[in-house]
Amino acid sequence: MFVKLLKGKLHQATVTEAKLHYVGSIALDSALMEAAGILPYEAVLISDLTNGERLETYAVPAEADSGRIAVLGAAAHLIKQNDRIIILSFGYYTPEEARKLKPKVVVLGANNKIERYE
């Protein structure tokens, strides 16, 4: 049996752009992806702190240390530039692995710079 647990998250990210006419995904600063343990093309859940929307998409890497968080495609109808969001990634673990798991929680500040790890 496997259980689904939080693997990593980017907390309090600010959306830097939202582009409707794009094949859907979310572009993330690749340094932030690495800090939170999010792999390229991995499925992520986005929770919008500004308006309460939640949606699932996949992460594509953007330039490292750019602070870029770009909502691309149909999700741009729900999540807008300057919205504050949480980006969550999950994994499947055995109960034994789950007991030892410590998710990578990255709290972001101004310009999507890492403020702290929790």
Secondary structure as UniProt FT lines:
FT   STRAND          3..14
FT   STRAND          17..19
FT   STRAND          25..29
FT   HELIX           30..36
FT   TURN            40..41
FT   STRAND          43..48
FT   TURN            49..51
FT   STRAND          54..62
FT   TURN            64..65
FT   STRAND          69..72
FT   HELIX           73..77
FT   TURN            81..82
FT   STRAND          84..93
FT   HELIX           95..100
FT   STRAND          104..108
FT   HELIX           110..112
FT   STRAND          114..117
//
